[in-house]
Amino acid sequence: MQTSNISESPLPPEPSSATDSSKQKASFFERYAYGIKAFLIGVLVLVLLIPTAMIMALISEREQRQFEAKGEVSGKWGDAQTITGPVLVIPYYSKPGVTSNAIFLPDKLTVNGELLPEIRRRGIYEVAVYSSHLQIGGDFSRLDLTSLNIAPETIMLKDAYLALGVNDMRGISNQAGVIWNGQNFYFNPGVAATNLFTNGMQVKVPLTMSDSGIIAGNFSVNLDLKGSGQLFFSPVGKTTAINLNSNWKNPSFDGAFLPNSHNVHDKGFSASWQVSNLNRNFPQSWVGANDNLHSADFGVKLFLPVDTYQQSTRAVKYAILIIGLTFLVFYFIELLQRYSVHPLQYILIGVALCVFYTLLIALAEQLNFSLAYLIAGVLTILLVSVYTASVLRSVRMAAGIGAALSLLYGFIYVIIRSEDQALLMGSLGLFIILAIVMYFSRRIKWGEL
């Protein structure tokens, strides 16, 4: 009897659980999807710094155009003005056939002036220009030649002249003259001592030689001068007193000295300076050139209250904060509410946040900066909120995003406007934001993602 060989087939393996099967089939990208998403969002934030850098370049370009516009207006009206003098210039023979100049400064110099500013426009740009009426007076004491080691016989007394430095001669709007010891003389353009002033005017005045030195006298000059931006003075008197009045409401006192007294009110300002020769770094007389002559200049600048581009630049510097925190809010929504936002949608939202700054710059050139910031902010928040409602299909989430952006833009605006407390407020604000982020992040079960 034959026995058949029956082979035993192996038993099939027991099926594993569905959970183990899904774990075996899950790819690397599926297991670490949220981590990869976080990394990708960080890369997107860095990529969006490229358009913000382009916006900074745009601001620089607009600033350059503004500077050019101011230059065009100033070129036709008058540049920033600095008044130096009057001073006495007395030629003498330092060597046979070689002449030099001895410079003498007044004992007393007084300037009483009225500044009449106005706003001129070149396209969309504003330029502060002014007309001024200046009464310049003072006197010279006896001029001591021995202190400069100059022999009296070498003096060319008939060629002595009174020189007045004016930064931009195009701004002179009257036939300027001087009353010298009761006699009227008119200035001529240019100064022979080119190492004294770059630009200015001069007039020969009579001097008298005595045993104790050269007898000079007193002077009075009426000068109508136009300029733009600022009006400065050089304290060339042994005692210098400057008194200015103006209807400009936003003066900026600048230079080596602040006013001893000033009053800024609704109708303008008044300011007075008192400077002595001990407050500066040049003497009452010298020979040749003096590089320190303008080291003690001071005066007033016509400050325009709103610097659009400076504030826009400060706003753009906070772009990474707004973009990063907005993306972080969306990422937390994805984790906590199990929504999904596509990277392309992150990019569109980031671009919308960048467009805010171009809107701000364009509107601020036409409107008040605060109003421009408000309009640009409202438009951007509405755009992002409506888009969020469409992406997440949740009006509640969109309202939350809008509220978060409103707080962020409001926080940045306060920092921009509060220059003195910007660091303190910014640090406190960032600390509070970090605390909020840490609070919500603790609700995420990172181990189960």
VEXFI-914720 format. One line per 4 residues: their letters; for each residue x, y, z of C-alpha. Coordinates in pm, whole numbers, padded with zeros to 5 digits. Example, Ala and Ser with C-alpha at 12.3 -4.5 7.8 and 13.67 -1.06 7.14 Angstrom:
2
AS	01230 -00450 00780  01367 -00106 00714
This chain:
449
MQTS	00000 00000 00000  00140 00329 -00103  00151 00617 00132  00136 00960 -00023
NISE	00365 01236 00102  00150 01531 00196  00353 01852 00245  00236 02076 00520
SPLP	00197 02436 00408  00309 02704 00657  00042 02883 00848  -00016 03245 00736
PEPS	00121 03512 00971  -00116 03665 01216  -00229 04008 01101  -00088 04295 01300
SATD	-00303 04565 01441  -00418 04855 01221  -00215 05098 01427  00108 04905 01377
SSKQ	00033 04877 01006  -00020 05251 00969  00301 05318 01159  00492 05090 00925
KASF	00341 05256 00619  00379 05619 00742  00664 05796 00564  00917 06031 00718
FERY	00729 06337 00588  00402 06209 00734  00550 06142 01075  00721 06484 01096
AYGI	00477 06689 00890  00424 06965 01149  00797 06999 01211  00864 07025 00839
KAFL	00580 07276 00811  00734 07488 01088  01070 07481 00911  00908 07578 00583
IGVL	00724 07867 00748  01054 07993 00891  01207 07981 00544  00910 08175 00404
VLVL	00956 08445 00668  01320 08484 00564  01225 08488 00194  00974 08766 00260
LIPT	01259 08979 00395  01361 09023 00030  01059 09242 -00058  01103 09435 00268
AMIM	01463 09509 00164  01328 09629 -00171  01084 09854 00016  01376 10001 00213
ALIS	01547 10073 -00119  01227 10239 -00239  01224 10463 00068  01588 10561 00003
EREQ	01500 10644 -00358  01207 10862 -00251  01427 11034 00007  01680 11110 -00266
RQFE	01404 11259 -00482  01294 11471 -00189  01654 11589 -00141  01678 11676 -00510
AKGE	01348 11865 -00495  01475 12064 -00197  01796 12134 -00386  01600 12267 -00684
VSGK	01399 12503 -00466  01703 12611 -00263  01900 12668 -00582  01647 12927 -00695
WGDA	01561 13074 -00354  01874 13042 -00140  02054 12765 00049  02093 12731 00424
QTIT	02256 13054 00539  02538 13124 00783  02626 13485 00869  02986 13549 00975
GPVL	03101 13894 01074  03150 14169 01000  03526 14144 01056  03806 14386 00972
VIPY	04072 14274 00725  04389 14483 00717  04657 14396 00457  05023 14444 00548
YSKP	05366 14358 00409  05486 14044 00585  05798 14048 00365  05919 14292 00102
GVTS	05676 14251 -00187  05467 13990 00000  05131 14086 00152  04933 13908 00422
NAIF	04607 13982 00598  04552 14062 00964  04201 13971 01084  04034 14161 01369
LPDK	03701 14067 01524  03456 14314 01680  03440 14373 02054  03064 14372 02043
LTVN	02830 14209 01794  02451 14234 01811  02201 14085 01567  01829 14155 01588
GELL	01639 13958 01328  01295 13867 01206  01249 13533 01030  00955 13496 00791
PEIR	00929 13133 00678  00698 12983 00418  00641 12644 00258  00728 12596 -00108
RRGI	00637 12282 -00303  00816 12090 -00574  00572 11824 -00687  00458 11639 -00375
YEVA	00754 11756 -00166  00753 12045 00081  01051 12274 00139  01076 12524 00423
VYSS	01222 12855 00299  01241 13195 00463  01299 13564 00422  01476 13752 00699
HLQI	01538 14109 00804  01861 14138 01002  01996 14442 01185  02363 14377 01256
GGDF	02548 14621 01478  02861 14644 01690  03195 14814 01732  03570 14760 01721
SRLD	03804 14880 01992  04153 15007 01917  04334 14742 01714  04661 14636 01877
LTSL	04923 14547 01616  05192 14450 01865  04998 14139 01971  05037 14010 01613
NIAP	05400 14128 01582  05312 14362 01298  05515 14678 01252  05294 14988 01200
ETIM	05494 15097 00894  05404 14774 00712  05029 14835 00739  04837 14914 00416
LKDA	04574 15118 00598  04400 15252 00288  04327 14899 00167  04158 14788 00490
YLAL	03805 14661 00445  03508 14529 00637  03408 14176 00532  03080 13996 00592
GVND	03048 13623 00524  02723 13502 00363  02690 13135 00276  02476 13185 -00037
MRGI	02495 13526 -00204  02184 13451 -00413  01978 13503 -00099  02067 13873 -00057
SNQA	01755 14069 -00153  01857 14430 -00081  02143 14660 -00172  02330 14589 00148
GVIW	02532 14867 00298  02703 14961 00623  02691 15273 00834  03051 15310 00952
NGQN	03105 15584 01212  02802 15766 01072  02906 15733 00705  02722 15520 00450
FYFN	02912 15267 00240  02782 14991 00010  02918 14639 -00003  03077 14483 -00308
PGVA	03053 14109 -00377  03348 13886 -00300  03620 13886 -00034  03984 13923 -00129
ATNL	04093 13707 00166  03963 13381 00020  04094 13183 00319  03855 13380 00541
FTNG	03517 13323 00371  03414 13104 00083  03138 13350 -00003  03080 13701 00120
MQVK	03101 14074 00051  03335 14355 00147  03362 14731 00160  03659 14957 00225
VPLT	03626 15164 00543  03841 15452 00672  04073 15376 00964  04301 15607 01160
MSDS	04648 15522 01293  04740 15644 01642  05026 15584 01885  04816 15333 02077
GIIA	04702 15143 01768  04446 15165 01490  04125 15351 01564  03830 15171 01406
GNFS	03473 15251 01512  03117 15124 01512  02907 14975 01237  02546 14903 01150
VNLD	02431 14674 00867  02076 14616 00743  02057 14288 00555  01757 14127 00389
LKGS	01844 13765 00335  01658 13467 00191  01747 13106 00259  01609 12760 00324
GQLF	01621 12509 00604  01830 12697 00858  01984 13028 00960  02311 13017 01155
FSPV	02550 13277 01298  02920 13276 01385  02992 13432 01728  03277 13653 01615
GKTT	03220 13926 01875  03404 13939 02203  03046 13944 02322  02784 13822 02076
AINL	02410 13872 02127  02159 13726 01880  01783 13790 01906  01544 13623 01663
NSNW	01166 13639 01626  00958 13435 01385  00607 13307 01312  00743 12951 01261
KNPS	00584 12716 01515  00833 12428 01498  01188 12563 01544  01484 12336 01612
FDGA	01766 12519 01788  02094 12367 01681  02466 12423 01657  02732 12484 01920
FLPN	02503 12684 02152  02141 12663 02259  01948 12984 02330  01986 13137 02674
SHNV	01614 13200 02659  01343 13105 02414  00967 13100 02390  00779 12877 02145
HDKG	00408 12956 02123  00109 12924 01891  00214 13225 01686  00581 13136 01646
FSAS	00894 13168 01857  01146 13408 02001  01500 13318 02104  01808 13493 02241
WQVS	02172 13380 02252  02458 13531 02454  02808 13407 02368  03145 13535 02485
NLNR	03488 13490 02327  03577 13247 02610  03311 13005 02480  03478 12949 02144
NFPQ	03808 12817 02012  03950 13111 01814  04102 13447 01923  03997 13806 01856
SWVG	04272 13859 01600  04508 13650 01391  04710 13646 01072  04622 13431 00770
ANDN	04370 13147 00788  04177 13009 01086  04017 12668 01053  03815 12709 01373
LHSA	03619 13014 01262  03299 12812 01204  03346 12566 01489  03107 12759 01715
DFGV	02826 12837 01468  02472 12818 01601  02120 12915 01508  01780 12774 01420
KLFL	01651 12513 01180  01303 12524 01033  01190 12183 01144  00911 12017 00946
PVDT	00710 11824 01209  00660 11502 01010  00949 11321 00847  00756 11071 00635
YQQS	01048 10862 00519  01220 10839 00856  00905 10706 01020  00834 10474 00726
TRAV	01186 10333 00759  01128 10263 01127  00800 10089 01042  00964 09861 00783
KYAI	01225 09754 01039  00945 09581 01228  00822 09390 00920  00985 09063 01028
LIIG	00805 09087 01363  00462 09131 01203  00516 08863 00938  00669 08615 01182
LTFL	00401 08657 01448  00119 08640 01189  00258 08315 01049  00299 08184 01404
VFYF	-00071 08252 01474  -00172 08060 01162  00060 07775 01257  -00094 07750 01604
IELL	-00441 07748 01447  -00329 07454 01232  -00204 07265 01538  -00486 07343 01780
QRYS	-00785 07346 01546  -00664 07088 01291  -00697 07326 00999  -00461 07310 00703
VHPL	-00306 07617 00541  -00112 07565 00218  00237 07719 00191  00119 07921 -00110
QYIL	-00150 08072 00111  00118 08166 00365  00306 08341 00084  -00003 08536 -00026
IGVA	-00067 08648 00331  00299 08750 00368  00288 08949 00044  -00025 09127 00168
LCVF	00162 09224 00486  00449 09359 00272  00213 09561 00052  00111 09746 00369
YTLL	00444 09931 00360  00416 10043 -00002  00065 10169 00076  00202 10349 00381
IALA	00478 10525 00186  00248 10625 -00100  -00025 10757 00130  00217 10929 00370
EQLN	00354 11136 00081  00004 11275 00030  -00145 11269 00381  -00049 11297 00744
FSLA	00163 10997 00849  -00079 10890 01122  -00374 10898 00883  -00172 10712 00618
YLIA	-00076 10445 00874  -00441 10406 00977  -00568 10369 00620  -00292 10128 00514
GVLT	-00340 09925 00831  -00719 09899 00795  -00694 09795 00429  -00430 09531 00505
ILLV	-00617 09389 00805  -00943 09369 00606  -00766 09195 00316  -00597 08935 00539
SVYT	-00911 08880 00748  -01140 08824 00448  -00884 08590 00292  -00852 08403 00624
ASVL	-01230 08358 00641  -01218 08202 00295  -00918 07978 00369  -01026 07854 00713
RSVR	-01401 07878 00643  -01446 08040 00981  -01556 08395 01047  -01455 08354 01412
MAAG	-01098 08264 01317  -01084 08552 01069  -01202 08794 01339  -00932 08662 01571
IGAA	-00664 08712 01308  -00792 09064 01243  -00783 09147 01614  -00430 09009 01647
LSLL	-00308 09215 01349  -00481 09526 01487  -00294 09484 01815  00036 09429 01632
YGFI	-00001 09734 01407  -00114 09945 01701  00185 09830 01903  00427 09914 01619
YVII	00267 10257 01571  00311 10343 01938  00679 10244 01919  00732 10455 01606
RSED	00577 10765 01762  00746 10724 02101  01110 10775 02007  01241 10833 02359
QALL	01064 10530 02509  01085 10308 02199  01336 10063 02347  01149 10028 02676
MGSL	00808 09985 02513  00943 09750 02249  01113 09529 02506  00802 09510 02725
GLFI	00583 09442 02423  00804 09159 02299  00810 09009 02648  00429 09009 02661
ILAI	00405 08859 02311  00652 08585 02404  00451 08508 02719  00130 08476 02514
VMYF	00300 08246 02263  00438 08026 02541  00096 08010 02707  -00081 07884 02394
SRRI	00204 07653 02296  00165 07457 02623  -00178 07343 02505  -00028 07165 02207
KWGE	00036 06793 02264  00361 06778 02076  00410 06403 02141  00087 06312 01964
L	00152 06511 01646
